[in-house]
Structures are given as structure tokens and as C-alpha cells.
Amino acid sequence: MQLPTPWLMLVVLLLGLLFLREPRAQHLDDGFLRWLLRQTYPAAAAVPLTVVEIGADINTTDPKEEATAARPAAISPLEIALFLQATMEFHPEVIAFENILKWRDRDRDQEQVFLDQAMRVPKLLLAAELTTTPDLDVQGREIEGFTQVRGRRGDLAEFSGIGRQPGEDMRLISTLSFVNLPDEVSSDVRVPLLFLYRGEVIPSFPLQAVLLWLRVTPAEVKIELGSHITLPDGRKIPIASDGSMLIHPNAAKNARRVSLNELLLATQQRDAGKPIPPEFADLHDNLVLARTPANPVSPPDIFAATIAAIQGNAYPRRIPKWFDAALLFAAVASIGLIRRFDAVDLVLSGIAYTAAYCLVALSLLTRWQIWLPACVPVGAVWLVILLVVILRASHHPARAASSMIPPAIA
């Protein structure tokens, strides 16, 4: 006997509500979100961020030429000092290094050259790493944390010490921040902004870079875990309960990206009184992010995207869950109509609906930075189609078999 429509509607509704509340369904939506982000680009709006690639020529397009022109993975203090000297000619607001500056033993005699240039930088941000297994013989360093924090801290990535970090002389003339990307709170579209260090909530590297650029101290920041970070200028950064922020991986394309050779050439042109390229004209207001992509231990290029997203106030935002519930109820309400269609028509209609839904999702993300989930809105429609097709297939053979029974002979 075929399942009556009210019972079928109840089954679909309960399954949809279960998936709507199921945390593991979020992983399916995250996969759909990654696909959306790979297919789209954020609105083209230049941000005051300049990324300088040290140790790689970003203008090289030929793979063979790139291989022959490769620079050593370990950058010497002399080369970093040359970068600082050239950059300070344009007086940027902040200079940040996302690679941990640890020198080779044979380069330590050049360290003083780097320190002489680094002391000229008003706001220098250096990267370090936190660890859960600190050296017990080394006294833990005090780090200024946020004082205005509300919400449950148990979901934050927790650390108890500092692992890899620059030398003491460099730490004395800079601000130290942390480039950890724990697997449980980070991915290619999520970057942690907050860590828990010995009971204190502290900023990660990209958030600390923005705070320096805005001239904001941790005491001026208000944090609502699972909701947002509020900065003094009214800017709000949406965060999850684990302190991570959803980013568009392509947001870094809104930043200027130059090579060290281009920077040195612009400095020479400036000193000679010649016109400099337009990307260096307003460098004094920029946050300069230096990275060495040729370094095998270099972090992924997601910090630039995080900083650019915060500067441009451009965050991918999920549509509220009432949207999922509305489409779920619409799918349930249409069961009576769907049961009248042929199985082939139902499958073709499902394919057309899925394609149209993806096009709408791409358009919303590109234009308004709103992303649509897929688990419930698409899954509910296909669940209805599959149940109707399966029930119809199981009902027809039984009806056909009953119609073939010969009449009784009197």
C-alpha cells in the first residue's frame, strides 16, 4: 500500500528539521561554501594593504623561468634589512612579517644590520608560534589580552606557552603576534582571530596587525564570542564561538601585491626624482605585509585575505536559518502536487532546481556577500523526489501483479 501524503509530509518534515539542527550538517554546507568561494570574487574595492613577496618574483609567468630564477628559501638578515630600508622611504603605517624571523648560524653576523633598520620602524609586527608543550625551564611571557570578553571560552584554541619566536633583540623592538592555524578551528575559508593563552584571550596575527594599523589597544576592543568583535570606530568583525572568522580566499586580490625588486626600483625612482608607480603613491597609509613564499615553512597565503576582509569590512555572511526552514516547508507542502508527476519529469525538475539554486547562490555571494546553504534547501527537495519515486516504483509492481491474477473458475 502506498504511503498516504500526510505521513509522507511528516517524514520529510521531521528529517529536514533533524538536519537543520544537526551540527554535522554544517560540514556539508561548508563544502558547498568552499565551492561557491572558489567560483566567485569579492567586490573589487582596493584596501590599504600592500603584500611584498620577498624571495619570489611575482611577475614571472613561465614555470621554467620561475624555476631557474628561484631564490633561496631562507632569506638572510641583509635582504630583510634592504627591504625595510626601501619600505621606510614611503613611511607606511605598519610593517608586519608573517614568517618567523629565525636566522641561520652563518647569517648571525648580519643580524645587527637588520636591527639597525628595524629600529627605524614605528610599528613592527613579528610572527611567533604558540605551543601546548612549553619548555618548563623557560619562564612564560606575559601577553596583553582583551579585558572586555563575553561568552564561553571553551571553544577557543588553547595554548600554554610560546614555541618558535624571533630572538630577544628583535622582540624588544617589535610587537609579537601568533600565526598558529590549529586544524580544529581553521581551514582554507576560516582563520582564527582569537586564542586562549593561560586563561587570557589574545589576538592572532591578522587581528593584531589590524589593531596596530587602526592604533587600537586590546583594552578598547569588545568581544562577544560566537557573535562579533567590536572595534572603537564601530567596525564589527563577525566571529564563531571558536574565535574564527569566515573569509573569502580571493579577498587578497583587493590588496596590492609587489615583489621586492619592484619595491627597490620604486625607491630608486623616488630618490632620482622620477615619477613612481601609482601603487606606491599612498603607501604611507598602508599596512605592509612581508612574506617569503619560497620558504617551505611559510604559512598559507590566507593572512592577507583576512586583513583585506577586515579593512574592507567585507565578510561572507550566512543567510538566517529561517530561509532553510521556509524552503523545507515549501518542499513539504508541494508533496501532494509532486506525486502527480512522472518519475522522469521529477528528476529533470530536481536537476533544474539544483542548477537554478546554485546560480542564485553564486549571484548573492558575488553581489552582497551572502551565502546560501545547500544541505536542507537542496536536500529536502531531492528527498521528496526520491521518496515519491521509490514509493511509486514499489506500488506499481504490486498493483500490476494483482491485476494479472486470473478470475476464479466457477
N, C-alpha and C positions, 0 to 999 in steps of 0.2 A: 504494500500500500504506500502511495506517495505521501511524503510528509506534508501536512497542511501548511499553508502560508504563514499563519500566526506563529506556529512553532519554529518555522524556518527563520522568521524575522527575529525571534527571541534568541535563537542560537547565534546568528550573526551579530546581534547587538551585544550579547554577553562576551563573545570572543573579541569584538572590537574594543569594548571597554577594558577587557583584560590587557590587551596590548597597549592601550592608551596609558595604563598605569604601570606597565612592566618596564623597569629600568633597562633591561637588556634590549628592549626595542629601540632604545636610544642609539645603540651601536649601528642598527640598520639605517637610521636616519643620518648618522654621522657619515656612513659610507655614501649615501645619496648626496649629502652636503659636499663631500670631497669631490664628487663628480661634477657638481654644479660649479664649484670654485675653480676647478681646472678648465672649465669651458667658458668662464667669464672673466672680465677685468673690472676693477673698480672704476668709478668715475674719474676721468683724468683731471686731477687737481694737484698741482705742484705743492709739495710740502717743504719746509725749511730743513731738509736733511740731505747731506752730501755723503755718499759712501765712497771711500777711497780704497781701491783694491791695491794692496801692496804686495808685490811679488807675482803679479799676473797682468798681462796686457789685455784689457777687456775689449780692445778693438780688433783683436785677432779673430778671424772667422775661419781660416783654413786649419783643420785639425793637425795636418802635418807641420804647418808653420808654428802652430801653438806648441807642439811637442818639442820642436827644435829650439824655440825661444823660451822654454820653461826656465823659471828661476829656481834657486834652491828653496826647499820647503821651509827651512829655518832662516828667519830674517835676522840680520845682525843688528846690534845696537846702533851702529853707524848709519845704517839705512833708515832706521826708525827716527834717529836724530835729524837726518836730512828731511824726512817727511815733516817733522814738527817745525823745523826751521822754515820750510816753504809754506806750510799752512798758516803759521803765525803772521806771515806777511799780510794776510787777509783778515786777521783778528776775529776768528769765529767765536761763538758763544761758549761752546763746549767741544772738547776733543775726547772721544771715547775709543778705547781699544777693546774689541770683543775677544781677542786672543789673549791668553795668559802670557805675559812677557817673562819668559824664563830663558836666560842666556846660556849658550854653550860655554864650556870651560875655556875654550880658546878665544872666546869673544869677550871675556870679562874685562880685559884691559880697555875695551871701548865703552864700558858702561858709564864712565864719567862724562863722556861726550854726550850720551843720551840724557843724563841727569841735568847737565848744563842747559840743554834745550827744554827739557820737561819743566824746569823751574820757571820758565817764562810763560807757561800755560796757566791762565787764571783758573779754569775748571777742567781738571784732568780726571777722567774716569778710567780705572783699570779693572780688568776682569780677574776673578778668582773662582774657586770651586768650594762648595760646602761638602762636608762628609758626615756620615753617621758613625764612623770609626776613627775618632780623632786620636792623635798622639797624646798619651796620658802625661808625658814628660813636658809637653808644651802647654803653657797657660793659655786658656781660651781668650780670644779677643772680644772686647765689648763692641757691639754694633748698635747704632742708634735705630730703634724700632719705632713703629707707629704707636701713638698713645690713644687715638680715638678709633677703636676697633669694636664692632658689634657683630655678634653671630658666633656660631660654633666653629672652633678652630681645629677640630679633629680631622677634617678632610685635607688640611694643608700638608704639603710635603715637609717633613720634619727632619732637622739636622742638629747635630750637637757639637760640631767643630768645623774648622777651616782646613781644607786639604791643600791642593795646589794653589799657589799665590805668588805674586811678584816679590822681589827682595824687599828688605826692610827700608832701604833708602828710597825706593820708589813708592812704598806705601805711605811714607811720611809726607810726600808732596802731592798726594792724589786722594781721590775718593775710591774706596774699594766696593765693588759690587759683584754679583754672582751669576754665573752663566749655566747653572745646572738645568738640565732638562729631564727630570725623572719620567720614566715610561708611564707611570700610573696617572700623571696629571698633564702630560704634554704629548703632542703629535705634530703632524705637518700643518694642522689648522688650529691648534691650541697651544698657547705659550703661557707658562706660569708667570704671574706678576708678583706673587707673594710667597714667602717661605716662612716656616716656623723655626726659629733658631733659639734654642734654650728658653722656650716659653715666650719669646718676643716675636711679633710679626714684622718681618723686614722686607724691603723691596728687592725684586730681582733686577738683573742688569738693565733690561729695556725700560722698566719703570723708573729706576734710579737715574738713567740718562735723561728722561723727560723731566723729572723733578729738578735736576740741575739746570736744564735748558730753560725751564719756567721760573727758576730761582725760588723754589718751594722747598721748605723743610718738612721732614716727616711729621712734626708736631702740627702742621697746618692741614694735614690730609685726614679726611674722614672715610672710614671703610665700613661697608655693610656687606659682610661675607655672604655670598650667594646672590648678591644684587649688584652693587656698584662701588666704585671708588670715587669720591667727590674731591675735586681739587679746589683751591681758593677762588679761581676765576670762574667757578660754576661748571666747569667741564666735568662730565661724568663718564667713567670708564666701566662698562658692564663686565662683571666677573662671575664665575661659577663659585660653588661652595668650596672648591679646592683651590681657589685663588687664580685660576687660569682664565685667559681671555681668548675668545674666538677671533681669529684673524683671517684675512684674505691673503693667501700666499703671494698673490700678484700685486699686493699693495706697495711693495718696494719699488715697483716701476714708476711710482709717482715721485720718487726721490731722484736726485741727480747721482749719477754713478760715473766716476772718473778713475783713471789709473794714476799711479804715482808719476809716470812720465808726463802725462798731461798737466798735472799739478806743477811740476818743476818747470815745464815750458811756460805756463801762465805766469809763474813767478819771474822768470827771465824777461818776459814781455813787459811785465809791470815795472821792473827795475829799469828797463830801457825806454820807458815812456811810451810804449806801443799799446794799442787797444788790446784788452784782454778778452777772452771768450765770455759770452753772457752768463754762463753757468758759474763763473767766479765773481761776478759783479756784486752780488749780495751775500757773499759767503760769511760776512761778519755777523749776520743774524742766524746763521745755520748751526745745527748740531752736526759735527763731523764725526762719522763712524769709520774707523780704520779697521780693516780686516785683511788677513792673509789667506786667501782661498787655497793657495798651493800647499798650505800646511795640512798634513794628514789628520791632525787632531783639532783642526779648526771647526767651530760649531757650525751647524747648518745655517744657511742664509735666511733665517726667519726673524732675527732681531731687527733687521732693517724694516721688514714688513710690519712688525709690532710697533716700532717707533713711529713709522709713517702713518699707521692707522690711528694712533693716539693724537698725533699732531693734526691730522686731517679730520679728526672726530668722525671717522668712517668705520663703523662696526657692522658686520653681518648680524642681523637680529632675526630670531625665530618668530614666526607669526604665532600669536597666542593659541593655546590648546583648544579654545572654543572652535577654531577652524577645523581641527581634526574631528571634534565631536559633531560639528554640523554636517561634514561630508559623510561621517559614519551613519548618522540618522537619515540622510538623504539616500544612501545606498540601501538601508533597511526599508525605507518607505517605498522604494522602487521595485521591491521583490515581486509584488503582485503583477506589475507591468512586465518585468523581465521574463517571467515564466511563460509569457505568451509567445516569445520569440524563439526562432530555431537556434540550435546549438552553434552552427557556423556563424550566424549573424551575431550571436552573443560574443563569441571570441573576437570577431572582427571589431565589434563595438568596444570591447575591452582594450584592444590594441590601439584604436583611435583615441580612446580616453586617456590612456597612458602617455601617448605621444603629445597630446594637447596639454596635459598636465605638466609634462617636462618643459614644454615651450613656455608655458606661463611661469613656471618656477624660474627658468633662466631669465626671463624678462624682468621679473620682480627683483631678482638679485642684482641684475645689472643696473637697473634704474634707481631702485630705492633701498638696496642693501637688505632686503627682506627675503629670508629663505623659507621655503615650504618643506615640510616633512613628507615622507613617502610611505612610511610603514602602514599607518592607518588609512589615510586618504586613498592610496592606490591599492593597498592590500585588501581593504573592505570590499571594493568593487570586484576584484578578482575572486575573493572568497564567495561572494554571491554568485558569480558566474559559474565557478567550479561546482558549488553545491547544486545549483539548478541543473547543470549538465549531467552530473553524476546521478542525481535522483531521477532525472528523466530517462537516462540510459538503463537504470535498474528497474524502472517501472514498465518500460515498453516491452522487454522480453517476457515479463510475467504476463502482461496483457495479451501479447501475441500467442504465448503458449496456451492460455486459457481459451482463446478463440479457435484454436486448432483441435480441441477435444471433440471427437465426433459425438453426435447425439446418441442417446441410449436407444437400443432396438427394443421395441415393444414385444 
